Amino acid sequence: MAYASERSRAHSRARGHNPLFGPFLLFVGLIIFATGYVAYVLWPRWPGGPVSVEAPTLPIVIGSTMFNVEPAAIRRAVQRKPGAQERIDLAYAWPSLVPPDDNATDPEHPLDPNDRLFVTIADGRDALAPAERIKTIYPLYLAGAANSVADGLSARAFRDGTPYQGEDLIAADGDPDFTARCTRSGIGNTGMCLLQRRIGQADVTVRFPRDWLTDWKKVPYGIDRVLTRLHPAAG
């Protein structure tokens, strides 16, 4: 019995002094801490409270390109932070081109999305430049000749059965920066248009109602104003 008792005590001492036990506990603790930190950082805190339109701009880097962005224009609260981001989603009132004032929203008169210019800025370093897409990709899917849709504005339809079925490619004569893909139907409008530009190494996608093309010359002017505020070299 004495021998068995001595073996038990020796085994207990060996377990209590296992040199790997301390590092193992430290490793487990680090995993728990890292998991908690990542969950805290990535947990969406949207929607947040309203942001004043007078708030100072945020320096945001996308695709190594710096933008100065009004916090009130950023649609997702989780994106309202300075520093590097993969993308940001913005909205501006039309035709004033100022960030929507959420503090002035009237519940009885909800915001009309057709009075908004939507802008998305995303990292474009691994994507084909919009100008190259217009020259090399879109022509592969176009059908027929161009038709005039307004003074100085023409449209060509995309063929059925292509990735752009149901859309038209609308371009301004003599203005290569104003070339947009537009759907032929929308919610509460005649369709939505999508126009893309590259600024530095970031791709900017602008969306607006096709109805605005009835007075289309105001559209590129307004887009230029917004992009120049975001990045002065864009003007």
Order of alpha helices (4+ residues) and beta strands (2+ residues): alpha-alpha-beta-beta-beta-beta-beta-alpha-beta-beta-beta-beta-beta-beta-alpha
